[in-house]
Amino acid sequence: MKATDLRDALLDVTEKVYHYRAPTRQAGEKYIVWGETGGSVALSADDAPQALTLTGELILYTQTEYDTVLNTLIAALRTLAEDDLFAFQIGGMGYDETGHFFQYVFSWSMACGDCQVY
């Protein structure tokens, strides 16, 4: 699995998917910002890299209370998790008074067996 597999799954949820930063927020928009935050390499017995585990975060922004796009996002993440190479959890939910957006924060991790990120 590669980070671009996550990106592609997110694009099935909304066409507005951004890596690390989004353009200026606009009224009525819903979008996702995602990025890698770290990783670790598992070594084989001869100290050669064998597997890479990436960790990251994604945030769904929406101005719609009770937005069902959250259900769609969770379904897409669950599909990625079916092969045991991807895991996720909801890390927080809230409302940004300044930007008037509901925010849903997810932590994720994935195994990149061939040690390739993208």
N, CA, C and O atoms as CSV, one atom per row, in Angstrom:
chain,resi,resn,atom,element,x,y,z
A,1,MET,N,N,0.848,-1.177,0.000
A,1,MET,CA,C,0.000,0.000,0.000
A,1,MET,C,C,0.891,1.237,0.000
A,1,MET,O,O,1.970,1.237,0.593
A,2,LYS,N,N,0.437,2.274,-0.661
A,2,LYS,CA,C,1.165,3.539,-0.732
A,2,LYS,C,C,0.250,4.684,-0.304
A,2,LYS,O,O,-0.972,4.540,-0.291
A,3,ALA,N,N,0.842,5.807,0.042
A,3,ALA,CA,C,0.065,6.967,0.467
A,3,ALA,C,C,-0.903,7.422,-0.626
A,3,ALA,O,O,-1.978,7.941,-0.326
A,4,THR,N,N,-0.534,7.233,-1.867
A,4,THR,CA,C,-1.428,7.627,-2.961
A,4,THR,C,C,-2.694,6.767,-2.999
A,4,THR,O,O,-3.707,7.195,-3.552
A,5,ASP,N,N,-2.653,5.569,-2.423
A,5,ASP,CA,C,-3.872,4.761,-2.319
A,5,ASP,C,C,-4.884,5.439,-1.389
A,5,ASP,O,O,-6.086,5.428,-1.651
A,6,LEU,N,N,-4.382,6.026,-0.309
A,6,LEU,CA,C,-5.257,6.784,0.584
A,6,LEU,C,C,-5.828,7.990,-0.150
A,6,LEU,O,O,-7.031,8.244,-0.095
A,7,ARG,N,N,-4.969,8.729,-0.834
A,7,ARG,CA,C,-5.433,9.895,-1.599
A,7,ARG,C,C,-6.551,9.503,-2.571
A,7,ARG,O,O,-7.565,10.194,-2.663
A,8,ASP,N,N,-6.365,8.404,-3.287
A,8,ASP,CA,C,-7.364,7.969,-4.258
A,8,ASP,C,C,-8.688,7.605,-3.582
A,8,ASP,O,O,-9.756,7.894,-4.121
A,9,ALA,N,N,-8.625,6.976,-2.413
A,9,ALA,CA,C,-9.842,6.646,-1.669
A,9,ALA,C,C,-10.555,7.922,-1.214
A,9,ALA,O,O,-11.784,7.990,-1.240
A,10,LEU,N,N,-9.788,8.926,-0.800
A,10,LEU,CA,C,-10.382,10.193,-0.373
A,10,LEU,C,C,-11.045,10.911,-1.548
A,10,LEU,O,O,-12.067,11.576,-1.377
A,11,LEU,N,N,-10.468,10.777,-2.728
A,11,LEU,CA,C,-11.050,11.410,-3.920
A,11,LEU,C,C,-12.397,10.786,-4.297
A,11,LEU,O,O,-13.191,11.402,-5.008
A,12,ASP,N,N,-12.649,9.571,-3.823
A,12,ASP,CA,C,-13.973,8.961,-4.020
A,12,ASP,C,C,-15.014,9.583,-3.087
A,12,ASP,O,O,-16.215,9.453,-3.324
A,13,VAL,N,N,-14.559,10.258,-2.030
A,13,VAL,CA,C,-15.458,10.901,-1.066
A,13,VAL,C,C,-15.809,12.314,-1.534
A,13,VAL,O,O,-16.974,12.711,-1.513
A,14,THR,N,N,-14.804,13.060,-1.951
A,14,THR,CA,C,-14.986,14.416,-2.453
A,14,THR,C,C,-13.851,14.736,-3.414
A,14,THR,O,O,-12.743,14.221,-3.266
A,15,GLU,N,N,-14.121,15.573,-4.382
A,15,GLU,CA,C,-13.059,15.950,-5.321
A,15,GLU,C,C,-12.101,16.976,-4.720
A,15,GLU,O,O,-11.046,17.254,-5.290
A,16,LYS,N,N,-12.465,17.528,-3.587
A,16,LYS,CA,C,-11.629,18.538,-2.937
A,16,LYS,C,C,-10.794,17.870,-1.851
A,16,LYS,O,O,-11.169,17.850,-0.679
A,17,VAL,N,N,-9.660,17.328,-2.266
A,17,VAL,CA,C,-8.728,16.641,-1.382
A,17,VAL,C,C,-7.371,17.310,-1.550
A,17,VAL,O,O,-6.884,17.478,-2.668
A,18,TYR,N,N,-6.761,17.693,-0.418
A,18,TYR,CA,C,-5.513,18.450,-0.457
A,18,TYR,C,C,-4.469,17.785,0.426
A,18,TYR,O,O,-4.781,17.293,1.511
A,19,HIS,N,N,-3.243,17.774,-0.042
A,19,HIS,CA,C,-2.124,17.195,0.686
A,19,HIS,C,C,-1.451,18.295,1.501
A,19,HIS,O,O,-0.836,19.198,0.935
A,20,TYR,N,N,-1.562,18.225,2.802
A,20,TYR,CA,C,-0.992,19.143,3.792
A,20,TYR,C,C,-1.689,20.490,3.922
A,20,TYR,O,O,-1.859,20.960,5.047
A,21,ARG,N,N,-2.095,21.125,2.854
A,21,ARG,CA,C,-2.736,22.441,3.015
A,21,ARG,C,C,-3.767,22.639,1.915
A,21,ARG,O,O,-3.633,22.137,0.799
A,22,ALA,N,N,-4.790,23.382,2.273
A,22,ALA,CA,C,-5.876,23.671,1.334
A,22,ALA,C,C,-5.844,25.148,0.987
A,22,ALA,O,O,-5.293,25.959,1.732
A,23,PRO,N,N,-6.437,25.492,-0.143
A,23,PRO,CA,C,-6.570,26.921,-0.436
A,23,PRO,C,C,-7.481,27.578,0.599
A,23,PRO,O,O,-8.059,26.885,1.436
A,24,THR,N,N,-7.613,28.863,0.555
A,24,THR,CA,C,-8.439,29.603,1.496
A,24,THR,C,C,-9.841,28.996,1.572
A,24,THR,O,O,-10.445,28.661,0.553
A,25,ARG,N,N,-10.340,28.865,2.793
A,25,ARG,CA,C,-11.681,28.302,2.997
A,25,ARG,C,C,-12.737,29.205,2.381
A,25,ARG,O,O,-12.624,30.430,2.409
A,26,GLN,N,N,-13.769,28.574,1.823
A,26,GLN,CA,C,-14.866,29.323,1.236
A,26,GLN,C,C,-16.180,28.772,1.768
A,26,GLN,O,O,-16.287,27.584,2.072
A,27,ALA,N,N,-17.163,29.628,1.876
A,27,ALA,CA,C,-18.468,29.226,2.403
A,27,ALA,C,C,-19.058,28.095,1.569
A,27,ALA,O,O,-18.955,28.091,0.342
A,28,GLY,N,N,-19.674,27.143,2.249
A,28,GLY,CA,C,-20.372,26.064,1.581
A,28,GLY,C,C,-19.495,24.916,1.143
A,28,GLY,O,O,-20.001,23.918,0.631
A,29,GLU,N,N,-18.204,25.027,1.329
A,29,GLU,CA,C,-17.305,23.969,0.887
A,29,GLU,C,C,-17.222,22.850,1.900
A,29,GLU,O,O,-17.422,23.049,3.098
A,30,LYS,N,N,-16.922,21.667,1.392
A,30,LYS,CA,C,-16.490,20.557,2.226
A,30,LYS,C,C,-15.258,19.993,1.545
A,30,LYS,O,O,-15.231,19.809,0.328
A,31,TYR,N,N,-14.244,19.724,2.345
A,31,TYR,CA,C,-13.005,19.247,1.769
A,31,TYR,C,C,-12.212,18.477,2.803
A,31,TYR,O,O,-12.517,18.506,3.996
A,32,ILE,N,N,-11.183,17.783,2.325
A,32,ILE,CA,C,-10.334,16.972,3.181
A,32,ILE,C,C,-8.890,17.415,2.987
A,32,ILE,O,O,-8.427,17.602,1.861
A,33,VAL,N,N,-8.192,17.578,4.101
A,33,VAL,CA,C,-6.751,17.823,4.089
A,33,VAL,C,C,-6.095,16.622,4.758
A,33,VAL,O,O,-6.502,16.212,5.845
A,34,TRP,N,N,-5.084,16.061,4.112
A,34,TRP,CA,C,-4.415,14.890,4.665
A,34,TRP,C,C,-2.908,15.025,4.508
A,34,TRP,O,O,-2.428,15.788,3.669
A,35,GLY,N,N,-2.171,14.286,5.314
A,35,GLY,CA,C,-0.723,14.286,5.196
A,35,GLY,C,C,-0.086,13.237,6.085
A,35,GLY,O,O,-0.679,12.769,7.057
A,36,GLU,N,N,1.118,12.889,5.733
A,36,GLU,CA,C,1.900,11.958,6.520
A,36,GLU,C,C,2.554,12.725,7.667
A,36,GLU,O,O,2.995,13.861,7.494
A,37,THR,N,N,2.610,12.096,8.832
A,37,THR,CA,C,3.221,12.746,9.993
A,37,THR,C,C,4.450,12.007,10.499
A,37,THR,O,O,5.184,12.539,11.332
A,38,GLY,N,N,4.689,10.803,10.019
A,38,GLY,CA,C,5.850,10.046,10.470
A,38,GLY,C,C,5.847,8.650,9.904
A,38,GLY,O,O,5.036,8.312,9.042
A,39,GLY,N,N,6.753,7.853,10.392
A,39,GLY,CA,C,6.848,6.480,9.928
A,39,GLY,C,C,7.960,5.746,10.631
A,39,GLY,O,O,8.769,6.340,11.345
A,40,SER,N,N,7.991,4.452,10.420
A,40,SER,CA,C,9.052,3.628,10.983
A,40,SER,C,C,9.368,2.509,10.003
A,40,SER,O,O,8.511,2.069,9.237
A,41,VAL,N,N,10.604,2.065,10.045
A,41,VAL,CA,C,11.062,1.011,9.140
A,41,VAL,C,C,11.366,-0.236,9.960
A,41,VAL,O,O,12.064,-0.181,10.973
A,42,ALA,N,N,10.830,-1.355,9.501
A,42,ALA,CA,C,11.158,-2.636,10.118
A,42,ALA,C,C,12.313,-3.247,9.321
A,42,ALA,O,O,12.285,-3.268,8.091
A,43,LEU,N,N,13.308,-3.735,10.021
A,43,LEU,CA,C,14.477,-4.308,9.366
A,43,LEU,C,C,14.423,-5.831,9.399
A,43,LEU,O,O,13.873,-6.429,10.324
A,44,SER,N,N,14.998,-6.439,8.382
A,44,SER,CA,C,15.105,-7.893,8.353
A,44,SER,C,C,16.313,-8.314,9.190
A,44,SER,O,O,16.997,-7.470,9.769
A,45,ALA,N,N,16.568,-9.608,9.251
A,45,ALA,CA,C,17.674,-10.132,10.057
A,45,ALA,C,C,19.024,-9.600,9.595
A,45,ALA,O,O,19.948,-9.490,10.400
A,46,ASP,N,N,19.155,-9.268,8.311
A,46,ASP,CA,C,20.431,-8.743,7.811
A,46,ASP,C,C,20.444,-7.212,7.760
A,46,ASP,O,O,21.230,-6.619,7.021
A,47,ASP,N,N,19.584,-6.587,8.534
A,47,ASP,CA,C,19.481,-5.130,8.663
A,47,ASP,C,C,19.050,-4.411,7.386
A,47,ASP,O,O,19.269,-3.207,7.257
A,48,ALA,N,N,18.454,-5.113,6.461
A,48,ALA,CA,C,17.925,-4.488,5.242
A,48,ALA,C,C,16.489,-4.035,5.524
A,48,ALA,O,O,15.746,-4.739,6.208
A,49,PRO,N,N,16.092,-2.872,5.006
A,49,PRO,CA,C,14.701,-2.434,5.194
A,49,PRO,C,C,13.731,-3.461,4.612
A,49,PRO,O,O,13.879,-3.895,3.469
A,50,GLN,N,N,12.749,-3.839,5.406
A,50,GLN,CA,C,11.804,-4.855,4.953
A,50,GLN,C,C,10.401,-4.282,4.784
A,50,GLN,O,O,9.684,-4.655,3.855
A,51,ALA,N,N,10.011,-3.387,5.670
A,51,ALA,CA,C,8.674,-2.810,5.596
A,51,ALA,C,C,8.687,-1.418,6.219
A,51,ALA,O,O,9.429,-1.151,7.164
A,52,LEU,N,N,7.868,-0.556,5.685
A,52,LEU,CA,C,7.734,0.809,6.183
A,52,LEU,C,C,6.305,0.990,6.673
A,52,LEU,O,O,5.358,0.622,5.978
A,53,THR,N,N,6.147,1.549,7.851
A,53,THR,CA,C,4.824,1.909,8.355
A,53,THR,C,C,4.732,3.423,8.382
A,53,THR,O,O,5.520,4.086,9.056
A,54,LEU,N,N,3.774,3.971,7.652
A,54,LEU,CA,C,3.529,5.412,7.640
A,54,LEU,C,C,2.415,5.741,8.606
A,54,LEU,O,O,1.487,4.952,8.780
A,55,THR,N,N,2.499,6.897,9.235
A,55,THR,CA,C,1.408,7.407,10.054
A,55,THR,C,C,1.032,8.782,9.524
A,55,THR,O,O,1.844,9.465,8.900
A,56,GLY,N,N,-0.199,9.174,9.778
A,56,GLY,CA,C,-0.633,10.477,9.301
A,56,GLY,C,C,-1.946,10.909,9.912
A,56,GLY,O,O,-2.487,10.274,10.818
A,57,GLU,N,N,-2.430,12.001,9.388
A,57,GLU,CA,C,-3.673,12.598,9.873
A,57,GLU,C,C,-4.462,13.117,8.681
A,57,GLU,O,O,-3.894,13.550,7.678
A,58,LEU,N,N,-5.765,13.066,8.810
A,58,LEU,CA,C,-6.623,13.711,7.820
A,58,LEU,C,C,-7.747,14.415,8.551
A,58,LEU,O,O,-8.194,13.980,9.613
A,59,ILE,N,N,-8.192,15.511,7.962
A,59,ILE,CA,C,-9.260,16.306,8.573
A,59,ILE,C,C,-10.316,16.583,7.521
A,59,ILE,O,O,-10.020,17.087,6.437
A,60,LEU,N,N,-11.549,16.247,7.856
A,60,LEU,CA,C,-12.699,16.582,7.027
A,60,LEU,C,C,-13.260,17.898,7.541
A,60,LEU,O,O,-13.559,18.028,8.728
A,61,TYR,N,N,-13.403,18.868,6.657
A,61,TYR,CA,C,-14.018,20.160,6.974
A,61,TYR,C,C,-15.345,20.245,6.249
A,61,TYR,O,O,-15.415,19.971,5.051
A,62,THR,N,N,-16.397,20.622,6.957
A,62,THR,CA,C,-17.703,20.810,6.339
A,62,THR,C,C,-18.470,21.887,7.102
A,62,THR,O,O,-18.271,22.071,8.303
A,63,GLN,N,N,-19.328,22.579,6.410
A,63,GLN,CA,C,-20.172,23.578,7.066
A,63,GLN,C,C,-21.573,23.036,7.339
A,63,GLN,O,O,-22.441,23.760,7.827
A,64,THR,N,N,-21.785,21.775,7.026
A,64,THR,CA,C,-23.086,21.148,7.214
A,64,THR,C,C,-23.085,20.313,8.488
A,64,THR,O,O,-22.323,19.355,8.614
A,65,GLU,N,N,-23.943,20.685,9.427
A,65,GLU,CA,C,-24.072,19.890,10.640
A,65,GLU,C,C,-24.711,18.550,10.288
A,65,GLU,O,O,-25.614,18.497,9.453
A,66,TYR,N,N,-24.259,17.484,10.908
A,66,TYR,CA,C,-24.730,16.118,10.639
A,66,TYR,C,C,-24.516,15.732,9.174
A,66,TYR,O,O,-25.346,15.034,8.593
A,67,ASP,N,N,-23.421,16.177,8.581
A,67,ASP,CA,C,-23.140,15.920,7.173
A,67,ASP,C,C,-22.891,14.424,6.952
A,67,ASP,O,O,-22.026,13.836,7.601
A,68,THR,N,N,-23.641,13.817,6.046
A,68,THR,CA,C,-23.498,12.388,5.779
A,68,THR,C,C,-22.216,12.063,5.010
A,68,THR,O,O,-21.890,10.889,4.835
A,69,VAL,N,N,-21.486,13.078,4.550
A,69,VAL,CA,C,-20.191,12.803,3.918
A,69,VAL,C,C,-19.246,12.151,4.934
A,69,VAL,O,O,-18.318,11.444,4.543
A,70,LEU,N,N,-19.468,12.379,6.220
A,70,LEU,CA,C,-18.674,11.707,7.255
A,70,LEU,C,C,-18.862,10.193,7.152
A,70,LEU,O,O,-17.894,9.442,7.267
A,71,ASN,N,N,-20.090,9.744,6.939
A,71,ASN,CA,C,-20.357,8.310,6.773
A,71,ASN,C,C,-19.646,7.767,5.541
A,71,ASN,O,O,-19.099,6.665,5.567
A,72,THR,N,N,-19.655,8.541,4.472
A,72,THR,CA,C,-18.984,8.133,3.239
A,72,THR,C,C,-17.484,8.023,3.456
A,72,THR,O,O,-16.849,7.090,2.963
A,73,LEU,N,N,-16.917,8.969,4.190
A,73,LEU,CA,C,-15.491,8.940,4.489
A,73,LEU,C,C,-15.139,7.713,5.326
A,73,LEU,O,O,-14.168,7.018,5.026
A,74,ILE,N,N,-15.908,7.442,6.358
A,74,ILE,CA,C,-15.644,6.275,7.206
A,74,ILE,C,C,-15.744,4.993,6.391
A,74,ILE,O,O,-14.938,4.081,6.577
A,75,ALA,N,N,-16.715,4.909,5.493
A,75,ALA,CA,C,-16.853,3.717,4.638
A,75,ALA,C,C,-15.631,3.541,3.740
A,75,ALA,O,O,-15.164,2.419,3.547
A,76,ALA,N,N,-15.109,4.641,3.187
A,76,ALA,CA,C,-13.918,4.562,2.339
A,76,ALA,C,C,-12.704,4.102,3.141
A,76,ALA,O,O,-11.905,3.302,2.653
A,77,LEU,N,N,-12.562,4.597,4.360
A,77,LEU,CA,C,-11.440,4.192,5.206
A,77,LEU,C,C,-11.577,2.733,5.641
A,77,LEU,O,O,-10.584,2.011,5.732
A,78,ARG,N,N,-12.802,2.307,5.907
A,78,ARG,CA,C,-13.033,0.902,6.270
A,78,ARG,C,C,-12.673,-0.024,5.116
A,78,ARG,O,O,-12.147,-1.114,5.338
A,79,THR,N,N,-12.949,0.397,3.895
A,79,THR,CA,C,-12.587,-0.407,2.730
A,79,THR,C,C,-11.071,-0.561,2.638
A,79,THR,O,O,-10.574,-1.652,2.358
A,80,LEU,N,N,-10.333,0.528,2.874
A,80,LEU,CA,C,-8.870,0.439,2.885
A,80,LEU,C,C,-8.385,-0.509,3.982
A,80,LEU,O,O,-7.396,-1.218,3.798
A,81,ALA,N,N,-9.071,-0.521,5.111
A,81,ALA,CA,C,-8.653,-1.316,6.262
A,81,ALA,C,C,-8.947,-2.810,6.101
A,81,ALA,O,O,-8.482,-3.619,6.904
A,82,GLU,N,N,-9.707,-3.180,5.079
A,82,GLU,CA,C,-10.091,-4.582,4.912
A,82,GLU,C,C,-8.907,-5.511,4.678
A,82,GLU,O,O,-8.977,-6.693,5.015
A,83,ASP,N,N,-7.818,-4.997,4.106
A,83,ASP,CA,C,-6.681,-5.882,3.826
A,83,ASP,C,C,-5.626,-5.862,4.933
A,83,ASP,O,O,-4.521,-6.366,4.733
A,84,ASP,N,N,-5.942,-5.295,6.081
A,84,ASP,CA,C,-5.069,-5.269,7.262
A,84,ASP,C,C,-3.776,-4.474,7.064
A,84,ASP,O,O,-2.867,-4.578,7.888
A,85,LEU,N,N,-3.672,-3.691,6.004
A,85,LEU,CA,C,-2.496,-2.848,5.800
A,85,LEU,C,C,-2.772,-1.408,6.201
A,85,LEU,O,O,-1.870,-0.571,6.156
A,86,PHE,N,N,-4.005,-1.106,6.593
A,86,PHE,CA,C,-4.420,0.251,6.912
A,86,PHE,C,C,-5.263,0.226,8.168
A,86,PHE,O,O,-6.100,-0.660,8.343
A,87,ALA,N,N,-5.045,1.197,9.047
A,87,ALA,CA,C,-5.849,1.333,10.266
A,87,ALA,C,C,-6.123,2.809,10.488
A,87,ALA,O,O,-5.339,3.668,10.084
A,88,PHE,N,N,-7.256,3.096,11.141
A,88,PHE,CA,C,-7.602,4.494,11.404
A,88,PHE,C,C,-8.409,4.600,12.685
A,88,PHE,O,O,-8.977,3.624,13.177
A,89,GLN,N,N,-8.440,5.810,13.205
A,89,GLN,CA,C,-9.308,6.109,14.346
A,89,GLN,C,C,-9.707,7.573,14.284
A,89,GLN,O,O,-8.977,8.405,13.744
A,90,ILE,N,N,-10.870,7.880,14.839
A,90,ILE,CA,C,-11.311,9.269,14.918
A,90,ILE,C,C,-10.627,9.885,16.132
A,90,ILE,O,O,-10.810,9.429,17.260
A,91,GLY,N,N,-9.842,10.919,15.887
A,91,GLY,CA,C,-9.070,11.535,16.956
A,91,GLY,C,C,-9.734,12.751,17.571
A,91,GLY,O,O,-9.342,13.192,18.651
A,92,GLY,N,N,-10.736,13.298,16.898
A,92,GLY,CA,C,-11.404,14.453,17.456
A,92,GLY,C,C,-12.481,14.991,16.529
A,92,GLY,O,O,-12.461,14.766,15.319
A,93,MET,N,N,-13.405,15.695,17.121
A,93,MET,CA,C,-14.487,16.348,16.392
A,93,MET,C,C,-14.717,17.703,17.035
A,93,MET,O,O,-14.576,17.852,18.249
A,94,GLY,N,N,-15.066,18.676,16.234
A,94,GLY,CA,C,-15.312,19.983,16.817
A,94,GLY,C,C,-15.843,20.971,15.811
A,94,GLY,O,O,-16.079,20.647,14.648
A,95,TYR,N,N,-16.024,22.185,16.289
A,95,TYR,CA,C,-16.530,23.260,15.451
A,95,TYR,C,C,-15.592,24.446,15.573
A,95,TYR,O,O,-15.258,24.873,16.678
A,96,ASP,N,N,-15.170,24.975,14.441
A,96,ASP,CA,C,-14.285,26.134,14.394
A,96,ASP,C,C,-15.152,27.388,14.253
A,96,ASP,O,O,-15.703,27.651,13.184
A,97,GLU,N,N,-15.266,28.153,15.334
A,97,GLU,CA,C,-16.088,29.370,15.332
A,97,GLU,C,C,-15.580,30.407,14.337
A,97,GLU,O,O,-16.370,31.137,13.740
A,98,THR,N,N,-14.277,30.470,14.162
A,98,THR,CA,C,-13.697,31.470,13.269
A,98,THR,C,C,-14.048,31.187,11.817
A,98,THR,O,O,-14.512,32.076,11.102
A,99,GLY,N,N,-13.826,29.952,11.377
A,99,GLY,CA,C,-14.088,29.604,9.983
A,99,GLY,C,C,-15.469,29.048,9.740
A,99,GLY,O,O,-15.869,28.857,8.592
A,100,HIS,N,N,-16.217,28.780,10.825
A,100,HIS,CA,C,-17.566,28.223,10.740
A,100,HIS,C,C,-17.570,26.873,10.030
A,100,HIS,O,O,-18.394,26.624,9.150
A,101,PHE,N,N,-16.641,26.008,10.423
A,101,PHE,CA,C,-16.537,24.670,9.868
A,101,PHE,C,C,-16.602,23.637,10.975
A,101,PHE,O,O,-16.025,23.824,12.047
A,102,PHE,N,N,-17.314,22.536,10.710
A,102,PHE,CA,C,-17.221,21.353,11.554
A,102,PHE,C,C,-15.969,20.613,11.094
A,102,PHE,O,O,-15.691,20.528,9.898
A,103,GLN,N,N,-15.216,20.078,12.061
A,103,GLN,CA,C,-13.972,19.384,11.743
A,103,GLN,C,C,-14.007,17.985,12.334
A,103,GLN,O,O,-14.384,17.794,13.490
A,104,TYR,N,N,-13.613,17.015,11.529
A,104,TYR,CA,C,-13.515,15.629,11.963
A,104,TYR,C,C,-12.082,15.184,11.699
A,104,TYR,O,O,-11.645,15.128,10.550
A,105,VAL,N,N,-11.359,14.871,12.762
A,105,VAL,CA,C,-9.929,14.569,12.665
A,105,VAL,C,C,-9.724,13.059,12.808
A,105,VAL,O,O,-10.230,12.440,13.744
A,106,PHE,N,N,-8.983,12.485,11.877
A,106,PHE,CA,C,-8.671,11.059,11.882
A,106,PHE,C,C,-7.159,10.868,11.921
A,106,PHE,O,O,-6.416,11.593,11.260
A,107,SER,N,N,-6.712,9.889,12.699
A,107,SER,CA,C,-5.330,9.415,12.654
A,107,SER,C,C,-5.341,8.134,11.841
A,107,SER,O,O,-6.303,7.367,11.889
A,108,TRP,N,N,-4.276,7.905,11.097
A,108,TRP,CA,C,-4.205,6.684,10.297
A,108,TRP,C,C,-2.785,6.148,10.264
A,108,TRP,O,O,-1.826,6.871,10.533
A,109,SER,N,N,-2.666,4.879,9.933
A,109,SER,CA,C,-1.365,4.264,9.702
A,109,SER,C,C,-1.529,3.231,8.597
A,109,SER,O,O,-2.594,2.636,8.432
A,110,MET,N,N,-0.460,3.032,7.852
A,110,MET,CA,C,-0.496,2.044,6.775
A,110,MET,C,C,0.862,1.370,6.653
A,110,MET,O,O,1.904,1.969,6.916
A,111,ALA,N,N,0.818,0.120,6.249
A,111,ALA,CA,C,2.039,-0.647,6.005
A,111,ALA,C,C,2.371,-0.539,4.530
A,111,ALA,O,O,1.552,-0.858,3.668
A,112,CYS,N,N,3.577,-0.088,4.253
A,112,CYS,CA,C,4.076,-0.003,2.877
A,112,CYS,C,C,5.119,-1.112,2.739
A,112,CYS,O,O,6.308,-0.880,2.955
A,113,GLY,N,N,4.683,-2.281,2.389
A,113,GLY,CA,C,5.535,-3.456,2.370
A,113,GLY,C,C,6.777,-3.334,1.520
A,113,GLY,O,O,7.799,-3.947,1.829
A,114,ASP,N,N,6.712,-2.557,0.456
A,114,ASP,CA,C,7.871,-2.437,-0.431
A,114,ASP,C,C,8.709,-1.197,-0.108
A,114,ASP,O,O,9.597,-0.826,-0.876
A,115,CYS,N,N,8.424,-0.564,1.025
A,115,CYS,CA,C,9.164,0.622,1.496
A,115,CYS,C,C,9.072,1.808,0.535
A,115,CYS,O,O,9.968,2.651,0.511
A,116,GLN,N,N,8.018,1.880,-0.241
A,116,GLN,CA,C,7.799,3.024,-1.125
A,116,GLN,C,C,6.613,3.824,-0.598
A,116,GLN,O,O,5.546,3.268,-0.336
A,117,VAL,N,N,6.805,5.130,-0.447
A,117,VAL,CA,C,5.762,5.986,0.108
A,117,VAL,C,C,4.722,6.339,-0.958
A,117,VAL,O,O,3.519,6.277,-0.700
A,118,TYR,N,N,5.188,6.711,-2.157
A,118,TYR,CA,C,4.262,7.160,-3.213
A,118,TYR,C,C,4.313,6.245,-4.418
A,118,TYR,O,O,3.602,6.473,-5.397
